[in-house]
Amino acid sequence: MALQGLIPVSFDQVFPHGCYVVGDVEPVKDFDASTNGRFVQSRDKTTGDPIWQVAVMDADPTVKAGQKTVAVKILSTVQPVPPAPLPDSPFTPVEFDNVTVTPYVNGAGRLAYSIKVRAMRAPRTGSAPVSTKKNTATEKDAA
């Protein structure tokens, strides 16, 4: 049986050690509709919601340095706002709700995953990762 389209997963499956915001939340450009300096924001094909993107750093210590930062796409009618950074720290921990991954073959011919979510929030206090195994569901090559 082949899985196709969006695959629902939990945040803990994708980021069992958590993750941190390392970039701004930005609109995703619709390259087909944008022309000559006219920016058009991409919209989700299923919901029609605008798509935003934020770079996050995977806190898993076993992930290779070149694969630590991944893009997470957020479907939201308004621009999402990251939670506040930790006191006396440059790091902003974040969790995502309603996470899905979509497998695809990247330009190098390798399996990769696109991560889409419906909401971004501060981590729940006292929550523990459900797994110590790393699920490589990211917008990078699956190793």
C-alpha positions in Angstrom: 0.0 0.0 0.0 1.3 3.4 -0.9 0.7 6.4 1.3 -0.1 9.6 -0.7 -0.7 13.2 0.2 -0.6 14.6 3.7 0.3 12.2 6.5 -0.8 13.2 10.0 1.9 12.9 12.6 2.4 14.2 16.1 4.9 17.0 17.0 6.8 14.6 19.1 7.3 12.2 16.2 8.9 14.9 14.1 10.8 16.7 16.8 11.2 14.3 19.8 13.8 16.6 21.4 11.9 19.8 20.6 12.8 22.7 18.2 13.6 26.4 18.3 12.6 29.3 16.1 15.7 30.6 14.2 14.1 32.8 11.6 11.2 35.2 11.0 7.7 34.0 10.1 7.4 35.0 6.4 4.8 34.5 3.7 5.5 31.8 1.1 5.7 33.2 -2.4 3.5 31.7 -5.1 6.0 31.6 -7.9 3.4 30.9 -10.6 1.2 33.9 -9.7 3.9 36.4 -8.7 5.2 38.6 -11.6 7.6 41.5 -12.1 7.9 42.7 -8.5 4.2 41.8 -7.7 4.3 39.4 -4.8 1.5 36.9 -4.4 1.3 34.7 -1.3 0.9 31.0 -1.8 -2.3 29.4 -0.6 -3.0 25.9 0.5 -4.7 23.9 -2.3 -7.1 22.2 0.1 -8.1 24.9 2.6 -7.3 28.1 0.6 -5.5 29.5 3.7 -2.4 31.6 3.2 0.9 29.7 3.7 3.6 31.1 6.1 7.0 29.7 6.7 9.4 29.7 9.7 12.9 28.2 10.0 13.4 26.0 13.1 16.4 24.2 14.5 15.9 20.6 15.5 17.2 20.0 19.0 18.0 16.4 18.4 21.7 16.0 19.2 22.2 13.2 16.7 21.1 15.3 13.6 24.0 16.3 11.4 24.8 20.0 11.5 23.8 20.6 7.9 20.4 19.1 8.6 19.6 20.9 11.8 17.6 23.8 10.3 14.3 23.0 8.6 11.4 25.0 7.2 8.0 24.5 8.7 5.0 25.8 6.7 2.1 27.2 8.7 -1.5 27.4 7.3 -3.1 30.5 8.9 -5.4 33.3 7.8 -3.2 35.8 9.8 0.6 35.9 10.2 1.6 33.6 13.1 3.6 35.1 16.0 6.3 33.0 17.6 6.2 32.6 21.4 8.5 34.7 23.6 12.2 33.6 23.8 13.4 32.0 27.0 14.6 34.5 29.7 18.3 35.4 29.3 18.5 33.2 26.2 18.6 33.8 22.5 16.5 30.6 22.0 12.8 30.5 21.4 11.3 27.0 21.9 8.2 26.3 19.9 5.7 23.5 19.3 3.3 23.0 16.5 -0.2 21.6 16.3 -2.0 19.6 13.6 1.3 18.5 12.0 1.4 16.7 8.6 4.2 15.6 6.5 4.2 15.1 2.7 6.9 13.0 1.1 8.4 14.0 -2.2 11.5 13.4 -4.3 13.7 16.4 -4.2 15.9 17.8 -7.1 18.7 15.5 -6.2 16.4 12.5 -6.6 16.3 11.8 -2.8 13.3 11.3 -0.6 12.4 14.4 1.4 9.5 15.6 3.5 7.5 18.9 3.6 6.2 19.8 7.1 2.8 21.6 7.4 1.1 22.7 10.6 -2.0 24.6 11.6 -0.7 26.4 14.7 2.5 27.5 16.4 2.7 27.9 20.2 5.0 27.9 23.3 5.8 24.4 24.5 3.7 22.8 27.1 5.4 22.8 30.5 6.3 19.4 31.9 5.8 17.6 28.6 8.3 14.9 27.8 9.1 13.5 24.3 7.3 10.3 23.6 10.2 8.8 21.7 13.9 8.9 21.6 14.0 7.9 18.0 14.4 10.6 15.4 11.7 10.7 12.6 13.4 12.4 9.7 10.3 14.2 8.5 11.9 17.4 7.4 12.3 19.5 4.3 15.7 18.0 3.8 17.0 14.7 2.5 15.9 11.7 4.6 19.2 10.1 5.6 
